[in-house]
Amino acid sequence: MLKTSLCDLFEIEVPVILAPMGTCTSAELAAAVSNAGGLGGIGSLFRSTGAVKRDIDMVKKLTNKPYAINHIPQALDAETFRYTLATRPKVISFTLADPGDMVKQAHDVGSRVMVQVTTVAQGEQAAAGGADVMIAQGGESGGYCGEVSTMALVPQVVDAVAPIPVVASGGIFDGRGIAAAFMLGAVGVNLGTRFIASKEAPAPIEWKQAITAARSEDVKKFDVLNDISPIPGTVGFPTVLRSIPTTFLDEWSAKREEARRDRDHLRGQIVSTTQAGRQHECLLTAGQTAGGISEILSVAEIMRRLVDETVAALAQAPEFVETPSQRMRAGKSRT
């Protein structure tokens, strides 16, 4: 079994967090991750107040384990945030902007605060604001990611915000990636794409199959999505989603000026197909980890494999280090 300081802080068994993806989120998926020992997450971006409240009410019925509820500060729905505070979840997380006074509000109800950042400067700002845990998200991610890769970003954020614990996000799909994150100084990982390709994920089968069929180089950032559905107030924060190409994205990427003019219509098309369970017709959100995912598995099986693979990867570490006693024995054997 894996255990880090994150497990103690969040009262979880495995230092694996479900990324709270607004386009692929549900109480059922969050509960499945929490019940398997990780930290489930419920997303709020681009969702109605009623939908988020439903998930908050439902997740408490599906698990008695800790979970997180995510909010986007500059797109905050005040009613949903008040509802979140009233339920006192173990963790309240924030993405895409400085949460400001919301950190204190979360602490006042007894929740831990986790803030996702994509640069060292954002990490320092979140640390000064009182965050309990930092997620350092690399540019390989499928969410609103920045330009700095996970390998470069994580150790820099670890150094900048110490002793605040840091979670790695982006480019991780198996236990080898988790082991690497630990070597970079992280105490856990935040995974999205791996859990979209799960049986419990509320995603159409076409989306899940597209992930298992994709190569890493197929997954691209589509700037046209900002033309169609911009998030206000994201200066200094990432604003571009990754997706596996779709006919919709390819068409409008070639007509960005027209896309800006027809923004309301196109946004409505994305919303209507999503509500109809056909979001894959417009978007196939995924990170570059899609290239390493070949099976649609249950959450329990994903978690089991992640733990087993991480333990196996960490067990190999001594093979790369020669201790003084080993060198001494080797020298004697040669004489």
N, C-alpha and C positions, 0 to 999 in steps of 0.2 A: 504494500500500500504506500502511496505517496503522501507525505505530510510536510507542509511548510508553515511559516508564520501566518500566511493568509488563511489557512484552515482554522487556526485558533481565533483569529480576528473575526471571521465571518461564521464560525461554528459550522464548517462544512468538512467533508471527509476527503475530498479530492480538490486540488487547487486549479479547477477548470471552471470557467465562467461562460455561460451562454451569452453571446452578444445580443443586446436587445434590439433586434432589427425591426424597424417600423413596417417594412414590407413583408416580413415573414415572422410574425409574432403571435403567440397565443398562450393562454393559461396552461393549456395541455402540454405544449412543448416546454414551457418554463418548469412545470411541475415534474415532467419526465427527467429533466436534467438534475433538478434538486433531489428527486427521489433516488437518482443514481449516484448521489454523493457530491455533485457539483453545486454551483450557484446558478439557478435559473434566472432568466431576465425577461421582463415585459417591456416592449417598446411603445412609445407614444407618438412618434413623428408621423405626420400625415394621417392620423387616425382620429375618429370622432371621440368626443368625451364619453359617450355611452359605451363605445366599444372598449375603451381602456378601463372604465369602471367595471364592465362585465368581467374582464380578465382579472382585475384585482379581487373581485368577489369570488370568482371561480377558483383561482389558484389556491386560496386558503382552504377550499374544500378538497382539493386534489393532493395537497402535501402539507405536512407539518414541519417541513424543513425550511431553512432560510431561502429567500429569493430577493431579487432586486427589481426596482421599478425605475425606468429611465425617463428623463425629461430633457428637452432642448430649450435652454434658457431664452433664446431670442424668438422662439416659436411657442412659448409656454401657454398652455391653457390653464388659467388660474383655478378653475373649478376642479380640473383633474388633479392639479398639484395639491390643492386642499384635501381632496379625497385620499391622495397618497399619504399625506401627513397623518390623516386621521387613522389610517390602517397600521401605521408604525412598522413598515417593513424593515427587515434586518439591514438592507442596503438601499439607498437612493443614489442613482448615478446620473451624471450630467455629461452631455456631449455637445460639441460645436461652439461653445462660448463659455465665458467666465460666469459661474452661477451666482457670484456675489453673495447677497444676504441669504440666499436659499440654503447655503451651507449651514448657517446658524439655525435656520428653521428646521432643517433635517436633524441636526444634533439635538435640538430642543425636544424632539419627540423620541429621541433615543436611537435614531437610525445612524448607521455609518454612511459616510459620503465617499463616493468613488467618482473621479473625474477623468475623462478620456482626453488625451492631448496628442498632438502630432509634431510638436517642436519642443526644444528645451525651454524656450521662453514661456510657452504656455504651461509647462510643468512647473516652472518657478512661480508663475502667477497663481496656479492652483494650490501649490504648497503654502504660499503666503496667505491664501484665502481659507486655509484650514482643512483641506481635503485629507481624508484618512488613508486613501489608497489612490494610486495613479495608474491609469492604463496608458501605456506608450504604444500608440498605434502607427505601424509602419505603412508605407505607400503601397504595399502589396494587397492591402485590405480591399474588400468589396464595398465597405461603407464609405462615408465622406472622408477620404484619406488625403494625407499630404504627400509631399515629394520624397521625404527621407525614409529610407528603408528600415525595416525592423532591426536588422543586424547593427546598423549604425546608430539608430535612435535609442534603443533600450538602454545600453550601458551609459550613454550620456545623461539620460533622464535619471537613471539610478544614482549617478554621482551627484547630479544637481539637486535632487530632492531628499537625499538621505537625511534621516533614517526612515522616511515615509516609504512603505512597501510599494513596489512597482510590478504591474502585470503586463506581460507582452502580448501584443495583438498584431496580426498580419503575417501571412506567409507560413502559418503553422497548421498542419493537418494531421500530424501523427506524433507518436511518442518521441521520435528523434528531434522534432521541432521543440517539444516541451523541454527535453533535456538540454537542448541548445539555449533555450530561454533562461533556464536555471544558470547555465554557465555565464550568461550575460549579466546576471545579477537579479533577474526577475524572480518573484516568488509564486507566480501563477501565470495562466494564459487565458485569453479571451478569444473564443472561437465563434465564427458565424457561418461561413460557407459549409464547413463540415457538418453542421447541424441542419442546414437547409436540406441536405441530402440524407435526411433521416425519415423514418416511417412516420414519426409523430409530427413532423413539421407541417404547418398549414400552407403548403405550397403545392401547386398542380404537379402531377407526375411529369409533365413535359419540362417543367423547370428543373426538377431533380435529375431527370435523365440528361438534360442539357449540361448540367454540372459534371456528371460522371463521364460524359463524352468529350468534354472540352479539354484542350491543352492550355497550359498557363498563358501562352502567347496569344490565345484567342480572346482573353478577357481584357477589355480596354476601358479607359476612362472616356466618357461621352460628355463633352462640354455642352452639347445641345440640351441636356437635361436641365442645366441652369437657365437656359433661355426659356424653357417651358415652365419650370417650376422652381424658381429661385428661392433660397432661404434667406430672409433679410438678416442683416447684422452679422454677417460671417466674415467681416474684415479680419484678416490674420488667421482665420481658421479654414479648414478644408471645405470645399464646396462641390466636389466632383465625385459622382458615383462611378463604380466600375460595373460593367455588364458584359455578358456574352452577347455578341451582336444579334440584333433582331431586324426584321424588315422595317419596322417602325423607326428604330434608331438610325439605321443606315440611310433611310429616305430623308429624314429631317436633319441629319448631320450635314447633308449636302445642300440644305436649304435653311440655314440658320436664321437669316433675316426674316424669311417667311415664317419660321417657327416662332420667332419673337412676336410677330404681328398676330399669329393665330394661337398665342399662348393659352388663352382661356379654353379654346376648343380642344387643343391637344391635351391639356391637363385633364379636362373632362373625360377625354378618351381613355387616359391612363386610369383614372378613378373608376370609370364604369366597367372597364375590363377587369380591374382588380376586384371590384365588388361582385362581379359575376364569376370569379374564380378562374379568370383567364389572363391574369397579369403577365403571363409569359408571352402573350402576343405583343406586348410593348417592351417589357423589361425582363431581363434574366440576370438580376443582380447576383454577383459572385466576386470572390477574390481570386488572386492568381493561384491559390491553393487548389482550385478546381482541377488543375492538371494532375494532382496527386490523389484525387478522389475517384474511385472506380466502382463503388458499391453504395446502394441505398440500404442502410442498416437501421436497426432500432437504436434509440438513444442509449439504452443499457449496454448494447453490444459495442457501440462507439466508445463509451466510457471505459468498458472493460479493456478494449484493445489499447486505448490511450495509456492506461495505467501500465499494462503489461509491456507495451513497447517502450515506455519511458524507463521503467525499471531495467529492462534489458539494455537500453542505450547507456544508462548511467553505470551499469555493471561493467561496461567495456572501458570506462575511463581509466582505471589503473593500468591498462595495457599501454597507455601512451605516456606514462610517467615512470621513470626509473628512480627509485629511492636510493639514498646513500648506502643502505644495507645491501640492496640488490647490486649496486655497482661494486661494493666490496666483495660480495660473493662471486660476481663475475670475474673480478680481477684474480681472485684466488684460484678459480677454476682454470685460468689460463696459464698459471705458473706451475 
